[in-house]
Amino acid sequence: MFIQDVLDTTVKKLKSQTANVLTLANLSLGGFAIIVGMNGNLNLSLLLIFIAALADRFDGMVARKFNIESELGKQLDSMSDIISFGVAPALLIYQGILSEFGAPGAFFIVFYIGCGAFRLARFNISESNGYFTGLPITAAGVLATLSFLAIPFLPPQTFLFIMIVLSFLMVSPFRLKKV
């Protein structure tokens, strides 16, 4: 009986933290993407951001499936998202192309990060109604990261435009149905 109770309690605790572990994996992957990007390995940074997106996709699914959604999980997810889909993609694009613009390139990157943080804060204080207001930062980060692949094919000014459009889409008032 005692071993069964201990085992049940342990499984219950592990199950209750599964979504948070995935969220922390998302955060870790974003952190590593930043580090390797700063060291010049931009292709690995790109890959880590995409893997972080997978972890982000599954943390919410796991939380809903196991009925373990929590305010802590929501806040942790937002903090992870600003790293993995705000800072990491912004630095990837800055290192890849926008650094050649100097201060304007840096401004567009910081503006993107600020809009992402604003979007996450707005999401955290809003009621869940089945819709996102503005482009989710995960989608913006993945699109910014995907745009990195087009650097050899597009003029550099295009990336200033991409970052400003993604920034405004995140803070825009349009509604997008959650999937």
N, C-alpha and C positions, 0 to 999 in steps of 0.2 A: 504494500500500500504506500509506504513512504516514498519508495523510488518512483512509483507511478505519479504521485503528487508532484514530486520534484520535476519529473520529466514533463508533465502537463504544464506546470508553471513556466518552465524554461521555454517550451515551444510557444506558449502564449506570449511571452516577452519578446522572443525572436520575431514572431509574426507581427507584433505590434510595432516593431521598429524597421520592418522590411522597406517600407516606403522611404523612411528617413535615410536608410543606408543607400538607397538608390539616389536620393537627392544629394547626399554627401559625395557619391561617386560622380555625379554631374558637376558639383563644385570642384572636386579634385581634378577632374579632366579639364575643366576650364582653367584652373590654376596652372596645370602643366602646359596647357596650350599657350598661355601667356609666357611662361618661362622659356619654352623651346622656341617660341616666336622671337623673343628678345635675343635669343642666342643665334638667330638667323635660320632656324630650321622651320621655314614657313609651311612646307608641305605637311610635316608632322603636326604642326599647330592646326592646320585645316582638318586633318583626320581626327584629332582629339576633340575639336569642336563638334564634328558630326557625331562622334560616339557620345559626347555629352548630351546631344539632342535626343539620342535614343534613350539614355538613362532618364532624361527629363520626361520623355513620353511615357515611360513605364512607371515612374514613381506615382503619378496621379492615378493611373489605372490600377496599380496594386493597392493604393490607399482606398479607392472606392470598392474594389473587389473584396478586400478584407474588412471593410467598414472601419478603417482606422484613420479617417481624415481628422486633422486637428488644427488648431490655430497655430501651434508650434510648427507643424509641417508646412502650412501655408507660408509662414514667414521665412522659414528655412529655404523653401523652394524659391521664393523671390530673391533672397540673398544669393543663392546659387545662380539663378538666372542672370543677375546683373554681372556676375563674373564670367559665366560661360557664353552668354549671348549679347552682353553689352561690351565689357572690356576686351575680352579675347578676340572677337571678330574685328572690333575697332582697331586694336593694335595690329592685327594681321593685315588689314587694309592699309593702315598707316605705314607699317614696315614694307609692305609690298609695293606701294605706289604713291600714297599721299605725302610721304615725307619729302618728296621732291618739291612740294608746294610751300614748304616752310610753315610759317605761322598760320596762313589760311588752312592748310591741310590739317594742322593740329587743332584748329578751332572747330572744323567740321567733325573731327573725331570726338572731341570733348562734348560737342553739342549732341551728337548721337548718344553718347553715354548718358548725358543728363536727361535726354528725352526718354531713354529706356528706364532710368531710375524713376522718373515722374510717372511713366505708364504703370510700372510695377506698384508704386505707392498708391496710385489711384485704384488699381485692381484690388489691392489689399483692404481698402476701406469701403469698397462697394459690395453690395449684396449680390450673391450668385443668382443670376436670373436666366441662365442659359445662353447668354451672349457675352462676347468680349467687346469692350469699347476701345477702338483703335486696334492697330496691328499688334498682336502679342510679340513680346520681345524675342521669344524663341524663334518665331517666323522671321522677324527682322534680322536676327543674328545669323540664321541659316542662309537667308538671301544675301546678306553682306558677305558671308563666307563663300557662298557659291560664286559671287561676283569676282572673287579673287582668281578664280580659274580663267576669267576673261581678260585678265591684265595684258597678256600678249596680243590680244585682238582688238582692244578698244583704246581710244585716245585717253590719256590720263585724266582729262577734265571730266570724263564720264563718271569717274568714281567719286568726284566731289558731288555731282548730281545725284548719284545713287545714295550716298550717305545722307544727304539733306532730305531726299524724298522719304527714305526709310525713317528718318527722325520725325518728320512731320506726320507720317502715317501712324507712328506709335502714339502720338498725343492727339490725333484727330478724333472727332466725336462719332465717326461712323461705327455702326454695330456689325459684328460678325458672329454668326451662330457658332457655338462651341460644338466640336465634333467628338 
